[in-house]
Amino acid sequence: MYSSPLLGQSPPGAGQDLLPPPPSLPGTNYTCQLAPGCTSPLEATSTSIRRHLRTHGHTYKDRQNARCPWAGCSQAMRWTNVARHIKEIHLGVKVCCKKCRKAYKREETLAAHEKICIQVCH
């Protein structure tokens, strides 16, 4: 519990660069919002999301345009991008740099960052 500092004193941690809380992580289970009443846990990986979409009857060809089936979302995109869209936008999954904990939505962006993190972040 945090108590307010005495007059003239700085709160604990003032002036320190505090790291943000860790974001949602791949492998965490989420509640499915693809169909009412679905009680199956939704794992936050693109492969698992694609498999789960098929259980709800969502099957399209990869290059075929489709709307996001997530409740309340109607964004149109290529079907091949739907699982990634659900993972990044609806589940909020991010990957973090192990050195500086900066969070990214995509693995490839993290990989590019990690190549320069030693030089830039430390």
C-alpha positions as a printed Julia matrix, in Angstrom:
122×3 Matrix{Float64}:
   0.0     0.0     0.0
   1.28    3.46   -0.86
   1.24    6.24    1.71
   1.64    9.86    0.68
   5.07   11.39    1.33
   5.67   14.03    3.95
   5.79   17.6     2.74
   9.07   18.19    0.94
   9.78   14.5     0.4
   9.55   12.69   -2.91
   7.37    9.59   -3.19
   9.18    6.24   -3.25
  10.66    5.56   -6.68
  10.43    9.19   -7.82
  12.95    9.98  -10.51
  13.5     6.32  -11.33
  12.59    4.92  -14.69
   9.88    2.42  -13.82
   9.26   -0.37  -16.27
   5.67   -0.83  -17.49
   3.74   -3.88  -16.33
   4.24   -6.91  -18.54
   1.71   -7.2   -21.39
  -0.41  -10.23  -22.19
   1.81  -13.11  -23.14
   1.51  -15.81  -25.77
   0.4   -19.09  -24.19
  -2.05  -17.38  -21.82
  -5.65  -18.6   -22.08
  -8.41  -16.11  -22.88
 -12.19  -16.2   -23.1
 -13.51  -16.87  -26.59
 -15.55  -14.01  -28.06
 -16.15  -15.78  -31.37
 -19.45  -17.43  -30.47
 -21.92  -16.93  -27.63
 -21.63  -19.59  -24.95
 -18.23  -20.92  -26.04
 -16.42  -22.13  -22.95
 -13.3   -23.45  -24.66
 -10.18  -21.59  -23.53
  -8.59  -19.58  -26.32
  -4.8   -19.8   -26.33
  -3.08  -16.66  -27.61
  -1.08  -18.11  -30.5
  -1.96  -17.68  -34.16
  -1.97  -21.45  -34.69
  -4.32  -22.07  -31.77
  -6.61  -19.21  -32.84
  -6.82  -20.59  -36.41
  -7.69  -24.03  -35.02
 -10.32  -22.51  -32.73
 -11.83  -20.5   -35.61
 -12.32  -23.77  -37.52
 -14.23  -25.27  -34.57
 -16.72  -22.41  -34.97
 -17.06  -23.1   -38.71
 -14.9   -20.21  -39.92
 -13.08  -21.64  -42.91
 -11.93  -19.54  -45.84
  -9.1   -19.7   -48.33
  -6.05  -17.78  -47.1
  -6.28  -15.0   -49.69
 -10.04  -14.71  -49.48
 -11.38  -11.52  -47.87
 -13.37  -12.02  -44.67
 -14.66   -9.99  -41.75
 -13.23  -10.5   -38.3
 -15.6   -12.87  -36.46
 -14.78  -11.43  -33.0
 -17.88  -10.06  -31.24
 -18.25   -6.35  -32.0
 -15.59   -6.23  -34.72
 -16.36   -6.17  -38.4
 -12.99   -5.22  -39.84
 -12.41   -6.74  -43.27
  -9.06   -8.32  -44.13
  -7.54  -11.32  -45.84
  -8.4   -14.5   -43.98
  -4.72  -15.29  -43.56
  -4.43  -12.22  -41.29
  -7.47  -12.86  -39.07
  -5.7   -14.95  -36.39
  -2.91  -12.39  -36.06
  -5.5    -9.57  -35.91
  -7.36  -11.34  -33.08
  -4.12  -12.01  -31.19
  -2.8    -8.44  -31.49
  -5.96   -6.33  -31.38
  -8.55   -8.27  -29.39
  -6.33  -10.25  -27.02
  -3.65   -7.55  -26.75
  -0.78  -10.02  -26.88
   2.66   -8.43  -27.01
   6.19   -9.75  -26.89
   8.85   -8.06  -24.76
  12.54   -7.41  -25.1
  14.31   -9.42  -22.41
  16.84   -6.64  -21.85
  14.7    -3.49  -21.63
  11.15   -4.93  -21.49
   9.95   -2.74  -24.36
   6.8    -4.37  -25.76
   5.96   -5.06  -29.4
   2.92   -6.56  -31.12
   4.94   -8.62  -33.6
   7.82  -11.04  -33.22
   9.66   -9.64  -36.26
   9.59   -6.1   -34.83
  10.98   -7.41  -31.54
  13.73   -9.29  -33.41
  14.79   -6.08  -35.2
  14.79   -4.2   -31.89
  16.83   -6.87  -30.1
  19.61   -6.53  -32.7
  20.16   -2.91  -31.67
  19.03   -3.05  -28.04
  22.53   -3.78  -26.73
  23.81   -0.59  -28.4
  20.79    1.65  -27.79
  19.21    0.47  -24.54
  22.37   -0.23  -22.54
